[in-house]
Amino acid sequence: MDDPNADRRERLERLRDQLADAIAGAEANMLPQLAGQYRATLADLAALPPVVGKVSVKDELKARREGRIAKATTPQPARRKGVKRGS
């Protein structure tokens, strides 16, 4: 079942990112307007219900990479050659 808020969330996230970039390069006279829009966008995002079970591609790839690294760096137990000691 698709999240009806997904499209709105994506649009608000893009707007948030665009506003953050605009604020970073804005002149002093534009900061109050941009900051107000940024705050309103953050409030709209916070008002949306939380996303359940959605993992971004970036997070999924990061988890897989960390799993591979952990597996590669885990020391393997030393194998002992089968030498029987006296009876």
NUVOVEX-862838 format. One record per atom (N, C-alpha, C): z negated, x, y; residue in one letter; atom name. Coordinates in Angstrom, 2 decimals, decimal comma, always signed. Last residue first. Layout:
REM NUVOVEX-862838
<r><pz>Z</pz><px>X</px><py>Y</py><residuo>a</residuo><atomo>CA</atomo></r>
...
***
This chain:
REM NUVOVEX-862838
<r><pz>-23,11</pz><px>+48,25</px><py>-41,94</py><residuo>s</residuo><atomo>N</atomo></r>
<r><pz>-23,88</pz><px>+47,23</px><py>-42,63</py><residuo>s</residuo><atomo>CA</atomo></r>
<r><pz>-25,06</pz><px>+47,83</px><py>-43,33</py><residuo>s</residuo><atomo>C</atomo></r>
<r><pz>-21,83</pz><px>+49,39</px><py>-38,75</py><residuo>g</residuo><atomo>N</atomo></r>
<r><pz>-22,32</pz><px>+49,49</px><py>-40,12</py><residuo>g</residuo><atomo>CA</atomo></r>
<r><pz>-23,15</pz><px>+48,34</px><py>-40,65</py><residuo>g</residuo><atomo>C</atomo></r>
<r><pz>-19,79</pz><px>+47,44</px><py>-36,61</py><residuo>r</residuo><atomo>N</atomo></r>
<r><pz>-20,81</pz><px>+48,47</px><py>-36,79</py><residuo>r</residuo><atomo>CA</atomo></r>
<r><pz>-21,40</pz><px>+48,32</px><py>-38,17</py><residuo>r</residuo><atomo>C</atomo></r>
<r><pz>-16,42</pz><px>+46,98</px><py>-36,12</py><residuo>k</residuo><atomo>N</atomo></r>
<r><pz>-17,64</pz><px>+46,53</px><py>-36,76</py><residuo>k</residuo><atomo>CA</atomo></r>
<r><pz>-18,59</pz><px>+47,71</px><py>-36,92</py><residuo>k</residuo><atomo>C</atomo></r>
<r><pz>-14,55</pz><px>+46,47</px><py>-33,43</py><residuo>v</residuo><atomo>N</atomo></r>
<r><pz>-15,07</pz><px>+47,57</px><py>-34,22</py><residuo>v</residuo><atomo>CA</atomo></r>
<r><pz>-16,38</pz><px>+47,09</px><py>-34,82</py><residuo>v</residuo><atomo>C</atomo></r>
<r><pz>-12,21</pz><px>+44,97</px><py>-31,81</py><residuo>g</residuo><atomo>N</atomo></r>
<r><pz>-13,08</pz><px>+44,64</px><py>-32,92</py><residuo>g</residuo><atomo>CA</atomo></r>
<r><pz>-13,47</pz><px>+45,82</px><py>-33,77</py><residuo>g</residuo><atomo>C</atomo></r>
<r><pz>-12,43</pz><px>+45,59</px><py>-28,38</py><residuo>k</residuo><atomo>N</atomo></r>
<r><pz>-11,70</pz><px>+45,81</px><py>-29,64</py><residuo>k</residuo><atomo>CA</atomo></r>
<r><pz>-12,66</pz><px>+45,58</px><py>-30,78</py><residuo>k</residuo><atomo>C</atomo></r>
<r><pz>-13,19</pz><px>+43,23</px><py>-26,01</py><residuo>r</residuo><atomo>N</atomo></r>
<r><pz>-13,66</pz><px>+44,34</px><py>-26,84</py><residuo>r</residuo><atomo>CA</atomo></r>
<r><pz>-12,82</pz><px>+44,41</px><py>-28,08</py><residuo>r</residuo><atomo>C</atomo></r>
<r><pz>-12,26</pz><px>+42,56</px><py>-22,75</py><residuo>r</residuo><atomo>N</atomo></r>
<r><pz>-12,04</pz><px>+42,28</px><py>-24,17</py><residuo>r</residuo><atomo>CA</atomo></r>
<r><pz>-12,46</pz><px>+43,49</px><py>-24,96</py><residuo>r</residuo><atomo>C</atomo></r>
<r><pz>-14,10</pz><px>+41,52</px><py>-19,98</py><residuo>a</residuo><atomo>N</atomo></r>
<r><pz>-13,53</pz><px>+42,64</px><py>-20,74</py><residuo>a</residuo><atomo>CA</atomo></r>
<r><pz>-13,39</pz><px>+42,23</px><py>-22,20</py><residuo>a</residuo><atomo>C</atomo></r>
<r><pz>-13,16</pz><px>+38,61</px><py>-18,18</py><residuo>p</residuo><atomo>N</atomo></r>
<r><pz>-14,12</pz><px>+39,33</px><py>-19,01</py><residuo>p</residuo><atomo>CA</atomo></r>
<r><pz>-13,42</pz><px>+40,41</px><py>-19,83</py><residuo>p</residuo><atomo>C</atomo></r>
<r><pz>-11,54</pz><px>+38,96</px><py>-15,04</py><residuo>q</residuo><atomo>N</atomo></r>
<r><pz>-11,48</pz><px>+38,49</px><py>-16,42</py><residuo>q</residuo><atomo>CA</atomo></r>
<r><pz>-12,50</pz><px>+39,27</px><py>-17,24</py><residuo>q</residuo><atomo>C</atomo></r>
<r><pz>-12,49</pz><px>+38,05</px><py>-11,80</py><residuo>p</residuo><atomo>N</atomo></r>
<r><pz>-12,39</pz><px>+39,09</px><py>-12,83</py><residuo>p</residuo><atomo>CA</atomo></r>
<r><pz>-12,41</pz><px>+38,47</px><py>-14,22</py><residuo>p</residuo><atomo>C</atomo></r>
<r><pz>-10,49</pz><px>+36,33</px><py>-9,64</py><residuo>t</residuo><atomo>N</atomo></r>
<r><pz>-11,62</pz><px>+36,16</px><py>-10,56</py><residuo>t</residuo><atomo>CA</atomo></r>
<r><pz>-11,49</pz><px>+37,21</px><py>-11,66</py><residuo>t</residuo><atomo>C</atomo></r>
<r><pz>-8,19</pz><px>+36,52</px><py>-8,22</py><residuo>t</residuo><atomo>N</atomo></r>
<r><pz>-9,24</pz><px>+37,48</px><py>-7,90</py><residuo>t</residuo><atomo>CA</atomo></r>
<r><pz>-10,47</pz><px>+37,33</px><py>-8,78</py><residuo>t</residuo><atomo>C</atomo></r>
<r><pz>-6,56</pz><px>+34,48</px><py>-9,15</py><residuo>a</residuo><atomo>N</atomo></r>
<r><pz>-6,09</pz><px>+35,86</px><py>-9,25</py><residuo>a</residuo><atomo>CA</atomo></r>
<r><pz>-7,20</pz><px>+36,87</px><py>-9,01</py><residuo>a</residuo><atomo>C</atomo></r>
<r><pz>-8,02</pz><px>+32,20</px><py>-8,53</py><residuo>k</residuo><atomo>N</atomo></r>
<r><pz>-7,72</pz><px>+32,49</px><py>-9,93</py><residuo>k</residuo><atomo>CA</atomo></r>
<r><pz>-7,31</pz><px>+33,95</px><py>-10,10</py><residuo>k</residuo><atomo>C</atomo></r>
<r><pz>-8,02</pz><px>+32,36</px><py>-5,77</py><residuo>a</residuo><atomo>N</atomo></r>
<r><pz>-9,30</pz><px>+32,40</px><py>-6,49</py><residuo>a</residuo><atomo>CA</atomo></r>
<r><pz>-9,07</pz><px>+32,75</px><py>-7,95</py><residuo>a</residuo><atomo>C</atomo></r>
<r><pz>-5,28</pz><px>+32,09</px><py>-5,28</py><residuo>i</residuo><atomo>N</atomo></r>
<r><pz>-5,98</pz><px>+33,32</px><py>-4,89</py><residuo>i</residuo><atomo>CA</atomo></r>
<r><pz>-7,28</pz><px>+33,46</px><py>-5,66</py><residuo>i</residuo><atomo>C</atomo></r>
<r><pz>-4,82</pz><px>+29,51</px><py>-6,21</py><residuo>r</residuo><atomo>N</atomo></r>
<r><pz>-4,13</pz><px>+30,64</px><py>-6,83</py><residuo>r</residuo><atomo>CA</atomo></r>
<r><pz>-4,84</pz><px>+31,95</px><py>-6,52</py><residuo>r</residuo><atomo>C</atomo></r>
<r><pz>-6,48</pz><px>+28,07</px><py>-4,45</py><residuo>g</residuo><atomo>N</atomo></r>
<r><pz>-6,71</pz><px>+28,02</px><py>-5,89</py><residuo>g</residuo><atomo>CA</atomo></r>
<r><pz>-6,05</pz><px>+29,18</px><py>-6,61</py><residuo>g</residuo><atomo>C</atomo></r>
<r><pz>-5,26</pz><px>+28,61</px><py>-2,01</py><residuo>e</residuo><atomo>N</atomo></r>
<r><pz>-6,63</pz><px>+29,09</px><py>-2,24</py><residuo>e</residuo><atomo>CA</atomo></r>
<r><pz>-6,98</pz><px>+29,07</px><py>-3,72</py><residuo>e</residuo><atomo>C</atomo></r>
<r><pz>-2,84</pz><px>+27,26</px><py>-2,47</py><residuo>r</residuo><atomo>N</atomo></r>
<r><pz>-2,84</pz><px>+28,71</px><py>-2,27</py><residuo>r</residuo><atomo>CA</atomo></r>
<r><pz>-4,22</pz><px>+29,28</px><py>-2,53</py><residuo>r</residuo><atomo>C</atomo></r>
<r><pz>-3,76</pz><px>+24,61</px><py>-2,62</py><residuo>r</residuo><atomo>N</atomo></r>
<r><pz>-3,08</pz><px>+25,21</px><py>-3,77</py><residuo>r</residuo><atomo>CA</atomo></r>
<r><pz>-3,09</pz><px>+26,73</px><py>-3,68</py><residuo>r</residuo><atomo>C</atomo></r>
<r><pz>-4,80</pz><px>+24,28</px><py>-0,04</py><residuo>a</residuo><atomo>N</atomo></r>
<r><pz>-5,68</pz><px>+24,15</px><py>-1,21</py><residuo>a</residuo><atomo>CA</atomo></r>
<r><pz>-5,06</pz><px>+24,81</px><py>-2,44</py><residuo>a</residuo><atomo>C</atomo></r>
<r><pz>-2,45</pz><px>+24,58</px><py>+1,48</py><residuo>k</residuo><atomo>N</atomo></r>
<r><pz>-3,56</pz><px>+25,50</px><py>+1,67</py><residuo>k</residuo><atomo>CA</atomo></r>
<r><pz>-4,49</pz><px>+25,47</px><py>+0,45</py><residuo>k</residuo><atomo>C</atomo></r>
<r><pz>-0,96</pz><px>+22,39</px><py>+0,62</py><residuo>l</residuo><atomo>N</atomo></r>
<r><pz>-0,46</pz><px>+23,74</px><py>+0,35</py><residuo>l</residuo><atomo>CA</atomo></r>
<r><pz>-1,58</pz><px>+24,77</px><py>+0,48</py><residuo>l</residuo><atomo>C</atomo></r>
<r><pz>-2,61</pz><px>+20,35</px><py>+1,64</py><residuo>e</residuo><atomo>N</atomo></r>
<r><pz>-2,34</pz><px>+20,44</px><py>+0,20</py><residuo>e</residuo><atomo>CA</atomo></r>
<r><pz>-1,86</pz><px>+21,84</px><py>-0,18</py><residuo>e</residuo><atomo>C</atomo></r>
<r><pz>-2,50</pz><px>+20,81</px><py>+4,38</py><residuo>d</residuo><atomo>N</atomo></r>
<r><pz>-3,78</pz><px>+20,93</px><py>+3,68</py><residuo>d</residuo><atomo>CA</atomo></r>
<r><pz>-3,58</pz><px>+21,07</px><py>+2,17</py><residuo>d</residuo><atomo>C</atomo></r>
<r><pz>+0,25</pz><px>+20,34</px><py>+4,81</py><residuo>k</residuo><atomo>N</atomo></r>
<r><pz>-0,34</pz><px>+21,63</px><py>+5,16</py><residuo>k</residuo><atomo>CA</atomo></r>
<r><pz>-1,65</pz><px>+21,84</px><py>+4,40</py><residuo>k</residuo><atomo>C</atomo></r>
<r><pz>+0,50</pz><px>+17,71</px><py>+4,12</py><residuo>v</residuo><atomo>N</atomo></r>
<r><pz>+1,21</pz><px>+18,70</px><py>+3,32</py><residuo>v</residuo><atomo>CA</atomo></r>
<r><pz>+0,60</pz><px>+20,07</px><py>+3,56</py><residuo>v</residuo><atomo>C</atomo></r>
<r><pz>-2,62</pz><px>+15,94</px><py>+4,26</py><residuo>s</residuo><atomo>N</atomo></r>
<r><pz>-1,40</pz><px>+16,46</px><py>+4,86</py><residuo>s</residuo><atomo>CA</atomo></r>
<r><pz>-0,78</pz><px>+17,51</px><py>+3,95</py><residuo>s</residuo><atomo>C</atomo></r>
<r><pz>-3,70</pz><px>+13,25</px><py>+2,42</py><residuo>v</residuo><atomo>N</atomo></r>
<r><pz>-3,83</pz><px>+14,69</px><py>+2,61</py><residuo>v</residuo><atomo>CA</atomo></r>
<r><pz>-2,53</pz><px>+15,19</px><py>+3,19</py><residuo>v</residuo><atomo>C</atomo></r>
<r><pz>-5,39</pz><px>+10,30</px><py>+2,32</py><residuo>k</residuo><atomo>N</atomo></r>
<r><pz>-4,16</pz><px>+10,94</px><py>+2,80</py><residuo>k</residuo><atomo>CA</atomo></r>
<r><pz>-4,46</pz><px>+12,40</px><py>+3,06</py><residuo>k</residuo><atomo>C</atomo></r>
<r><pz>-7,72</pz><px>+8,96</px><py>+1,63</py><residuo>g</residuo><atomo>N</atomo></r>
<r><pz>-6,87</pz><px>+9,49</px><py>+0,57</py><residuo>g</residuo><atomo>CA</atomo></r>
<r><pz>-5,59</pz><px>+10,14</px><py>+1,04</py><residuo>g</residuo><atomo>C</atomo></r>
<r><pz>-7,82</pz><px>+7,11</px><py>+4,52</py><residuo>v</residuo><atomo>N</atomo></r>
<r><pz>-8,45</pz><px>+7,32</px><py>+3,22</py><residuo>v</residuo><atomo>CA</atomo></r>
<r><pz>-7,42</pz><px>+7,84</px><py>+2,25</py><residuo>v</residuo><atomo>C</atomo></r>
<r><pz>-8,45</pz><px>+7,48</px><py>+7,88</py><residuo>v</residuo><atomo>N</atomo></r>
<r><pz>-7,41</pz><px>+7,57</px><py>+6,85</py><residuo>v</residuo><atomo>CA</atomo></r>
<r><pz>-8,10</pz><px>+7,91</px><py>+5,54</py><residuo>v</residuo><atomo>C</atomo></r>
<r><pz>-10,51</pz><px>+5,18</px><py>+9,68</py><residuo>p</residuo><atomo>N</atomo></r>
<r><pz>-10,25</pz><px>+6,49</px><py>+9,07</py><residuo>p</residuo><atomo>CA</atomo></r>
<r><pz>-9,17</pz><px>+6,41</px><py>+8,00</py><residuo>p</residuo><atomo>C</atomo></r>
<r><pz>-9,09</pz><px>+3,00</px><py>+12,21</py><residuo>p</residuo><atomo>N</atomo></r>
<r><pz>-9,89</pz><px>+3,21</px><py>+10,99</py><residuo>p</residuo><atomo>CA</atomo></r>
<r><pz>-9,54</pz><px>+4,56</px><py>+10,36</py><residuo>p</residuo><atomo>C</atomo></r>
<r><pz>-9,12</pz><px>+3,96</px><py>+15,67</py><residuo>l</residuo><atomo>N</atomo></r>
<r><pz>-8,39</pz><px>+3,61</px><py>+14,45</py><residuo>l</residuo><atomo>CA</atomo></r>
<r><pz>-9,28</pz><px>+3,82</px><py>+13,24</py><residuo>l</residuo><atomo>C</atomo></r>
<r><pz>-10,63</pz><px>+5,03</px><py>+17,67</py><residuo>a</residuo><atomo>N</atomo></r>
<r><pz>-10,84</pz><px>+3,62</px><py>+17,36</py><residuo>a</residuo><atomo>CA</atomo></r>
<r><pz>-10,10</pz><px>+3,19</px><py>+16,10</py><residuo>a</residuo><atomo>C</atomo></r>
<r><pz>-9,70</pz><px>+7,60</px><py>+17,99</py><residuo>a</residuo><atomo>N</atomo></r>
<r><pz>-11,04</pz><px>+7,43</px><py>+17,41</py><residuo>a</residuo><atomo>CA</atomo></r>
<r><pz>-11,28</pz><px>+5,98</px><py>+16,99</py><residuo>a</residuo><atomo>C</atomo></r>
<r><pz>-7,29</pz><px>+7,06</px><py>+19,30</py><residuo>l</residuo><atomo>N</atomo></r>
<r><pz>-7,29</pz><px>+7,65</px><py>+17,96</py><residuo>l</residuo><atomo>CA</atomo></r>
<r><pz>-8,63</pz><px>+7,44</px><py>+17,27</py><residuo>l</residuo><atomo>C</atomo></r>
<r><pz>-8,28</pz><px>+6,08</px><py>+21,73</py><residuo>d</residuo><atomo>N</atomo></r>
<r><pz>-7,45</pz><px>+5,22</px><py>+20,87</py><residuo>d</residuo><atomo>CA</atomo></r>
<r><pz>-7,41</pz><px>+5,75</px><py>+19,45</py><residuo>d</residuo><atomo>C</atomo></r>
<r><pz>-9,58</pz><px>+8,38</px><py>+22,66</py><residuo>a</residuo><atomo>N</atomo></r>
<r><pz>-10,36</pz><px>+7,17</px><py>+22,39</py><residuo>a</residuo><atomo>CA</atomo></r>
<r><pz>-9,59</pz><px>+6,22</px><py>+21,48</py><residuo>a</residuo><atomo>C</atomo></r>
<r><pz>-7,39</pz><px>+10,08</px><py>+23,03</py><residuo>l</residuo><atomo>N</atomo></r>
<r><pz>-8,43</pz><px>+10,44</px><py>+22,06</py><residuo>l</residuo><atomo>CA</atomo></r>
<r><pz>-9,27</pz><px>+9,23</px><py>+21,69</py><residuo>l</residuo><atomo>C</atomo></r>
<r><pz>-6,11</pz><px>+8,64</px><py>+25,07</py><residuo>t</residuo><atomo>N</atomo></r>
<r><pz>-5,44</pz><px>+8,84</px><py>+23,78</py><residuo>t</residuo><atomo>CA</atomo></r>
<r><pz>-6,45</pz><px>+9,20</px><py>+22,70</py><residuo>t</residuo><atomo>C</atomo></r>
<r><pz>-7,97</pz><px>+8,87</px><py>+27,11</py><residuo>a</residuo><atomo>N</atomo></r>
<r><pz>-7,63</pz><px>+7,54</px><py>+26,60</py><residuo>a</residuo><atomo>CA</atomo></r>
<r><pz>-6,95</pz><px>+7,64</px><py>+25,23</py><residuo>a</residuo><atomo>C</atomo></r>
<r><pz>-7,90</pz><px>+11,67</px><py>+27,53</py><residuo>r</residuo><atomo>N</atomo></r>
<r><pz>-9,14</pz><px>+11,00</px><py>+27,11</py><residuo>r</residuo><atomo>CA</atomo></r>
<r><pz>-8,85</pz><px>+9,64</px><py>+26,50</py><residuo>r</residuo><atomo>C</atomo></r>
<r><pz>-5,22</pz><px>+11,91</px><py>+28,39</py><residuo>y</residuo><atomo>N</atomo></r>
<r><pz>-5,67</pz><px>+12,61</px><py>+27,19</py><residuo>y</residuo><atomo>CA</atomo></r>
<r><pz>-6,94</pz><px>+11,95</px><py>+26,64</py><residuo>y</residuo><atomo>C</atomo></r>
<r><pz>-5,25</pz><px>+10,48</px><py>+30,76</py><residuo>q</residuo><atomo>N</atomo></r>
<r><pz>-4,39</pz><px>+10,03</px><py>+29,66</py><residuo>q</residuo><atomo>CA</atomo></r>
<r><pz>-4,83</pz><px>+10,65</px><py>+28,35</py><residuo>q</residuo><atomo>C</atomo></r>
<r><pz>-7,05</pz><px>+12,10</px><py>+32,18</py><residuo>g</residuo><atomo>N</atomo></r>
<r><pz>-7,34</pz><px>+10,69</px><py>+31,94</py><residuo>g</residuo><atomo>CA</atomo></r>
<r><pz>-6,52</pz><px>+10,13</px><py>+30,79</py><residuo>g</residuo><atomo>C</atomo></r>
<r><pz>-5,65</pz><px>+14,51</px><py>+32,28</py><residuo>a</residuo><atomo>N</atomo></r>
<r><pz>-6,93</pz><px>+14,46</px><py>+31,58</py><residuo>a</residuo><atomo>CA</atomo></r>
<r><pz>-7,32</pz><px>+13,02</px><py>+31,27</py><residuo>a</residuo><atomo>C</atomo></r>
<r><pz>-3,47</pz><px>+13,77</px><py>+33,86</py><residuo>l</residuo><atomo>N</atomo></r>
<r><pz>-3,25</pz><px>+14,17</px><py>+32,47</py><residuo>l</residuo><atomo>CA</atomo></r>
<r><pz>-4,54</pz><px>+14,10</px><py>+31,67</py><residuo>l</residuo><atomo>C</atomo></r>
<r><pz>-4,79</pz><px>+13,22</px><py>+36,28</py><residuo>q</residuo><atomo>N</atomo></r>
<r><pz>-3,99</pz><px>+12,19</px><py>+35,61</py><residuo>q</residuo><atomo>CA</atomo></r>
<r><pz>-3,80</pz><px>+12,52</px><py>+34,14</py><residuo>q</residuo><atomo>C</atomo></r>
<r><pz>-6,08</pz><px>+15,73</px><py>+36,87</py><residuo>p</residuo><atomo>N</atomo></r>
<r><pz>-6,84</pz><px>+14,48</px><py>+36,71</py><residuo>p</residuo><atomo>CA</atomo></r>
<r><pz>-6,07</pz><px>+13,39</px><py>+35,96</py><residuo>p</residuo><atomo>C</atomo></r>
<r><pz>-3,85</pz><px>+17,68</px><py>+36,91</py><residuo>l</residuo><atomo>N</atomo></r>
<r><pz>-4,90</pz><px>+17,69</px><py>+35,89</py><residuo>l</residuo><atomo>CA</atomo></r>
<r><pz>-5,67</pz><px>+16,38</px><py>+35,77</py><residuo>l</residuo><atomo>C</atomo></r>
<r><pz>-2,12</pz><px>+17,80</px><py>+39,05</py><residuo>m</residuo><atomo>N</atomo></r>
<r><pz>-1,75</pz><px>+16,92</px><py>+37,93</py><residuo>m</residuo><atomo>CA</atomo></r>
<r><pz>-2,85</pz><px>+16,80</px><py>+36,88</py><residuo>m</residuo><atomo>C</atomo></r>
<r><pz>-3,08</pz><px>+19,68</px><py>+40,82</py><residuo>n</residuo><atomo>N</atomo></r>
<r><pz>-2,97</pz><px>+18,31</px><py>+41,30</py><residuo>n</residuo><atomo>CA</atomo></r>
<r><pz>-2,61</pz><px>+17,32</px><py>+40,19</py><residuo>n</residuo><atomo>C</atomo></r>
<r><pz>-2,92</pz><px>+22,12</px><py>+39,38</py><residuo>a</residuo><atomo>N</atomo></r>
<r><pz>-4,22</pz><px>+21,51</px><py>+39,65</py><residuo>a</residuo><atomo>CA</atomo></r>
<r><pz>-4,12</pz><px>+20,04</px><py>+40,07</py><residuo>a</residuo><atomo>C</atomo></r>
<r><pz>-0,28</pz><px>+22,01</px><py>+36,95</py><residuo>e</residuo><atomo>N</atomo></r>
<r><pz>-0,83</pz><px>+22,43</px><py>+38,23</py><residuo>e</residuo><atomo>CA</atomo></r>
<r><pz>-2,09</pz><px>+21,62</px><py>+38,49</py><residuo>e</residuo><atomo>C</atomo></r>
<r><pz>-0,29</pz><px>+22,68</px><py>+33,41</py><residuo>a</residuo><atomo>N</atomo></r>
<r><pz>-0,23</pz><px>+21,81</px><py>+34,59</py><residuo>a</residuo><atomo>CA</atomo></r>
<r><pz>-0,79</pz><px>+22,48</px><py>+35,83</py><residuo>a</residuo><atomo>C</atomo></r>
<r><pz>-0,32</pz><px>+23,79</px><py>+30,89</py><residuo>g</residuo><atomo>N</atomo></r>
<r><pz>+0,59</pz><px>+24,36</px><py>+31,87</py><residuo>g</residuo><atomo>CA</atomo></r>
<r><pz>+0,65</pz><px>+23,58</px><py>+33,18</py><residuo>g</residuo><atomo>C</atomo></r>
<r><pz>-2,27</pz><px>+22,35</px><py>+29,53</py><residuo>a</residuo><atomo>N</atomo></r>
<r><pz>-2,34</pz><px>+23,81</px><py>+29,51</py><residuo>a</residuo><atomo>CA</atomo></r>
<r><pz>-1,44</pz><px>+24,43</px><py>+30,58</py><residuo>a</residuo><atomo>C</atomo></r>
<r><pz>-1,36</pz><px>+19,74</px><py>+29,78</py><residuo>i</residuo><atomo>N</atomo></r>
<r><pz>-2,58</pz><px>+20,15</px><py>+30,50</py><residuo>i</residuo><atomo>CA</atomo></r>
<r><pz>-2,65</pz><px>+21,67</px><py>+30,59</py><residuo>i</residuo><atomo>C</atomo></r>
<r><pz>+0,81</pz><px>+19,79</px><py>+28,01</py><residuo>a</residuo><atomo>N</atomo></r>
<r><pz>+1,04</pz><px>+19,55</px><py>+29,44</py><residuo>a</residuo><atomo>CA</atomo></r>
<r><pz>-0,15</pz><px>+20,00</px><py>+30,26</py><residuo>a</residuo><atomo>C</atomo></r>
<r><pz>-0,50</pz><px>+20,17</px><py>+25,59</py><residuo>d</residuo><atomo>N</atomo></r>
<r><pz>+0,43</pz><px>+21,19</px><py>+26,06</py><residuo>d</residuo><atomo>CA</atomo></r>
<r><pz>+0,67</pz><px>+21,05</px><py>+27,56</py><residuo>d</residuo><atomo>C</atomo></r>
<r><pz>-1,93</pz><px>+17,76</px><py>+25,52</py><residuo>a</residuo><atomo>N</atomo></r>
<r><pz>-2,66</pz><px>+19,04</px><py>+25,49</py><residuo>a</residuo><atomo>CA</atomo></r>
<r><pz>-1,77</pz><px>+20,16</px><py>+25,99</py><residuo>a</residuo><atomo>C</atomo></r>
<r><pz>+0,18</pz><px>+15,93</px><py>+25,43</py><residuo>l</residuo><atomo>N</atomo></r>
<r><pz>-0,70</pz><px>+15,97</px><py>+26,60</py><residuo>l</residuo><atomo>CA</atomo></r>
<r><pz>-1,48</pz><px>+17,28</px><py>+26,66</py><residuo>l</residuo><atomo>C</atomo></r>
<r><pz>+1,23</pz><px>+16,51</px><py>+22,91</py><residuo>q</residuo><atomo>N</atomo></r>
<r><pz>+2,06</pz><px>+16,70</px><py>+24,10</py><residuo>q</residuo><atomo>CA</atomo></r>
<r><pz>+1,20</pz><px>+16,79</px><py>+25,36</py><residuo>q</residuo><atomo>C</atomo></r>
<r><pz>-0,95</pz><px>+15,79</px><py>+21,29</py><residuo>d</residuo><atomo>N</atomo></r>
<r><pz>-0,47</pz><px>+17,17</px><py>+21,29</py><residuo>d</residuo><atomo>CA</atomo></r>
<r><pz>+0,38</pz><px>+17,46</px><py>+22,53</py><residuo>d</residuo><atomo>C</atomo></r>
<r><pz>-1,10</pz><px>+13,04</px><py>+21,88</py><residuo>r</residuo><atomo>N</atomo></r>
<r><pz>-2,25</pz><px>+13,91</px><py>+22,11</py><residuo>r</residuo><atomo>CA</atomo></r>
<r><pz>-1,81</pz><px>+15,37</px><py>+22,22</py><residuo>r</residuo><atomo>C</atomo></r>
<r><pz>+1,40</pz><px>+12,19</px><py>+20,94</py><residuo>l</residuo><atomo>N</atomo></r>
<r><pz>+1,09</pz><px>+12,09</px><py>+22,37</py><residuo>l</residuo><atomo>CA</atomo></r>
<r><pz>-0,08</pz><px>+13,00</px><py>+22,73</py><residuo>l</residuo><atomo>C</atomo></r>
<r><pz>+1,03</pz><px>+12,64</px><py>+18,20</py><residuo>r</residuo><atomo>N</atomo></r>
<r><pz>+2,08</pz><px>+13,37</px><py>+18,92</py><residuo>r</residuo><atomo>CA</atomo></r>
<r><pz>+1,81</pz><px>+13,36</px><py>+20,42</py><residuo>r</residuo><atomo>C</atomo></r>
<r><pz>-1,07</pz><px>+10,85</px><py>+17,78</py><residuo>e</residuo><atomo>N</atomo></r>
<r><pz>-1,29</pz><px>+12,28</px><py>+17,54</py><residuo>e</residuo><atomo>CA</atomo></r>
<r><pz>-0,23</pz><px>+13,12</px><py>+18,23</py><residuo>e</residuo><atomo>C</atomo></r>
<r><pz>+0,20</pz><px>+8,42</px><py>+18,34</py><residuo>l</residuo><atomo>N</atomo></r>
<r><pz>-0,92</pz><px>+8,86</px><py>+19,18</py><residuo>l</residuo><atomo>CA</atomo></r>
<r><pz>-1,20</pz><px>+10,34</px><py>+18,99</py><residuo>l</residuo><atomo>C</atomo></r>
<r><pz>+2,08</pz><px>+8,38</px><py>+16,26</py><residuo>r</residuo><atomo>N</atomo></r>
<r><pz>+2,53</pz><px>+8,39</px><py>+17,66</py><residuo>r</residuo><atomo>CA</atomo></r>
<r><pz>+1,43</pz><px>+8,88</px><py>+18,59</py><residuo>r</residuo><atomo>C</atomo></r>
<r><pz>+0,36</pz><px>+8,31</px><py>+14,04</py><residuo>e</residuo><atomo>N</atomo></r>
<r><pz>+1,30</pz><px>+9,43</px><py>+14,20</py><residuo>e</residuo><atomo>CA</atomo></r>
<r><pz>+1,77</pz><px>+9,53</px><py>+15,65</py><residuo>e</residuo><atomo>C</atomo></r>
<r><pz>-0,95</pz><px>+5,86</px><py>+14,49</py><residuo>r</residuo><atomo>N</atomo></r>
<r><pz>-1,72</pz><px>+7,11</px><py>+14,45</py><residuo>r</residuo><atomo>CA</atomo></r>
<r><pz>-0,79</pz><px>+8,30</px><py>+14,69</py><residuo>r</residuo><atomo>C</atomo></r>
<r><pz>+1,19</pz><px>+4,11</px><py>+14,23</py><residuo>r</residuo><atomo>N</atomo></r>
<r><pz>+0,49</pz><px>+4,20</px><py>+15,52</py><residuo>r</residuo><atomo>CA</atomo></r>
<r><pz>-0,29</pz><px>+5,51</px><py>+15,58</py><residuo>r</residuo><atomo>C</atomo></r>
<r><pz>+1,80</pz><px>+4,50</px><py>+11,56</py><residuo>d</residuo><atomo>N</atomo></r>
<r><pz>+2,80</pz><px>+4,79</px><py>+12,58</py><residuo>d</residuo><atomo>CA</atomo></r>
<r><pz>+2,14</pz><px>+4,96</px><py>+13,94</py><residuo>d</residuo><atomo>C</atomo></r>
<r><pz>-0,66</pz><px>+3,70</px><py>+10,34</py><residuo>a</residuo><atomo>N</atomo></r>
<r><pz>-0,12</pz><px>+5,05</px><py>+10,16</py><residuo>a</residuo><atomo>CA</atomo></r>
<r><pz>+0,87</pz><px>+5,41</px><py>+11,26</py><residuo>a</residuo><atomo>C</atomo></r>
<r><pz>-1,66</pz><px>+1,20</px><py>+10,29</py><residuo>n</residuo><atomo>N</atomo></r>
<r><pz>-1,97</pz><px>+2,00</px><py>+11,47</py><residuo>n</residuo><atomo>CA</atomo></r>
<r><pz>-1,34</pz><px>+3,38</px><py>+11,42</py><residuo>n</residuo><atomo>C</atomo></r>
<r><pz>-1,05</pz><px>+0,15</px><py>+7,84</py><residuo>p</residuo><atomo>N</atomo></r>
<r><pz>-0,36</pz><px>-0,41</px><py>+9,00</py><residuo>p</residuo><atomo>CA</atomo></r>
<r><pz>-0,60</pz><px>+0,39</px><py>+10,27</py><residuo>p</residuo><atomo>C</atomo></r>
<r><pz>-0,45</pz><px>+2,11</px><py>+5,09</py><residuo>d</residuo><atomo>N</atomo></r>
<r><pz>-1,43</pz><px>+1,90</px><py>+6,15</py><residuo>d</residuo><atomo>CA</atomo></r>
<r><pz>-0,69</pz><px>+1,35</px><py>+7,37</py><residuo>d</residuo><atomo>C</atomo></r>
<r><pz>+0,93</pz><px>+0,67</px><py>+2,14</py><residuo>d</residuo><atomo>N</atomo></r>
<r><pz>+1,05</pz><px>+1,48</px><py>+3,34</py><residuo>d</residuo><atomo>CA</atomo></r>
<r><pz>-0,01</pz><px>+1,10</px><py>+4,36</py><residuo>d</residuo><atomo>C</atomo></r>
<r><pz>+0,00</pz><px>+0,84</px><py>-1,17</py><residuo>m</residuo><atomo>N</atomo></r>
<r><pz>+0,00</pz><px>+0,00</px><py>+0,00</py><residuo>m</residuo><atomo>CA</atomo></r>
<r><pz>+0,00</pz><px>+0,89</px><py>+1,24</py><residuo>m</residuo><atomo>C</atomo></r>
***
